[in-house]
Amino acid sequence: FSGECYGKRIDEEKLQVMIKSHRFIIAMENSGCLEYVSEKAFRYKSLIVPIVLSRRLVGNILPSDAFIAIDDFANITQFQDHIKMLERNDFEYKK
């Protein structure tokens, strides 16, 4: 796998270094098709937690404890607070 970011090529080794410095990846598509999940949710699942828009859309594809669904929260503030807590708390993040 390689790609471009800001006009620079990114090889697999550099990509892994970048991923290690992050805990989450936004794994959403621009449409809400039932049981269609971005490849990002699978490619990086052992290294980084995917954030998806709706649990209903991915419920039968990904294990229920392998992602964070924005619609699990009553509002965006609760979602943000949860992400911030996971960023600060290694034990909760690794559950």
Number of C-alpha atoms within 10 A of each C-alpha: 7 11 11 9 8 6 7 8 11 16 12 11 10 11 14 13 10 11 14 10 9 12 14 19 19 15 19 18 13 6 7 14 10 12 14 14 19 16 12 16 22 14 11 15 16 10 14 21 23 24 20 21 18 16 19 13 17 22 15 12 11 16 9 12 9 15 21 23 21 17 14 13 13 9 10 11 10 13 17 13 11 13 17 11 13 16 14 10 11 10 8 10 13 8 7
